[in-house]
Amino acid sequence: MGFGRLALVGCPQFVKRIGVVFPGQGSQVVGMGGGLVEKYDVARDLFMRAERILGYDILAIICSGPEERLRETRYSQPAIYLVNYALALAAGADFPVAASAGHSFAEFCSLTLAGSLDFDTALYLVAQRGAAMQVAAEMSPGAMAAVLGLDAEALRRAFTRARDEGAGRVQLANFNAPEQIVISGDRGAVARAGQLALEAGAKRVVALNVSGAWHSELMLPARERFEPLVEKAEIRPPRFPVISNVDAQAYRDVATIKRNLVRSVTDEVLWHAAAERLVAEGLDRIVEFGGSAVLVPLMRRVPGAPPATHVGDDGALEILRAELTTAPA
C-alpha cells in the first residue's frame, strides 16, 4: 500500500492519513460486495484463489445464500474476510493507509493489509477458526445480544444474577461503545440476562444475527483447536499500526499477534478502546470496508474521531478510486 494523498468529496483539504476498519461477524448479508468480482480483476483473482484454498465455491454462497447458510460461522467468517479484504485491495495501490483495526476476527483483514499475513495463510486460518467455532457452537448452542443504554457494571450485575439463578453461562463479549455492550453465552442465560438488563434500565436488548456464543467460555474447545494452527503460521510485524481487539494496543511483535489471535476466540472484544487508540494515530479520515456499515456509526461515538465513510460495493469503490486519481501529487 502506498502513502499518497486522497481528496474526499466535501473536504477542502487533502487527506493524508487514513484509518481503515473492517467489520466482523454479523456484518454478512447475501449479495454483499455487489459488483466487486465483475468489475475488479484483483477481487476476481482473490475469489478464485479462495475456492482452491477452501475447497468450495464461497462466491456462490455470498451471492445466493441462503441467508441461513451464510450465517453459519464456518461460511460467514471466510466470506466476510474475503469481501472486506477484496474491497480494500480494489481501492488501489495508492490508497494511503496509516493504521487499521478489524472488529473481532476481522483483525485478520487488517493484518493482511499490513503485510503481517499473506492472503492464503490468513484465509486458511480464518476458515479453520470458523470451522472450529461452528463445532463448538454445535456442542454448546448459544446466543449473543446487544444491550443498549446500560453501563458495564450494571450489566455485570444482571448477568451475574442470571448465572446465580441457574440460567447458565453468560458473560460480556463486545464493548462496542460505552452504552452498547454485547453479552454472550447459553441461550437461556442470554435471554434471562437481557430481561434483567431491561429491568435495570437498559433501553433495548437486540438479538444478534450469529450462530453461536462467540467470545465466551463456550468457545474454549475452538480456542484449543485453533491455537496450534496459529503457532505454526508464518506471521510478520505489520508495516503500519494494527490495533488489537484484545488489549486495544498497536501490535509490535509477532508473539503478541499470535497470542492475541488465539485469545480473541474467547476473550472480550474491546472495540471502543481499540477505536480510541486508532483515533490517537492522528487520522484525517476513516474508511470502513465491508458488506455492512457496522463500524461507521460506532466510530462517530469516539471523541475526536475524524469523518468516517463506508465502502461496501463497486459503486462506493468507484467514487473512492475517482477521488484517489483526481488528487494532486
Buried (B, 14 or more C-beta within 10 A) or exposed (E): BEEBBBBBEEBEEBBBBBBBBBBBBBBBBBEBBBBBBEBBEEBBBBBEBBBEBBEEEBBEBBBEBEEEBBBBBBBBBBBBBBBBBBBBBBBBEBBBBBBBBBBBBBBBBBBBBBBBBBBEBBBBBBBBBBBBBBBBBEEBEBBBBBBBBBBEEBBBBBBBBBBEEEBBBBBBBBBBBEBBBBBBBBBBBBBBBBBBBBEBEBEBBEEBBBBBBBBBBBBEBBBBBBBEBBEEBEBEBBEBBBBBBBBBBBBEEBEBBBBBBBBBBBBBBBBBBBBBBBBBBEBBBBBBBBBBBBBBBBBEBBEEBBBBBBBBBBEBBBBBBEBBEEBEE
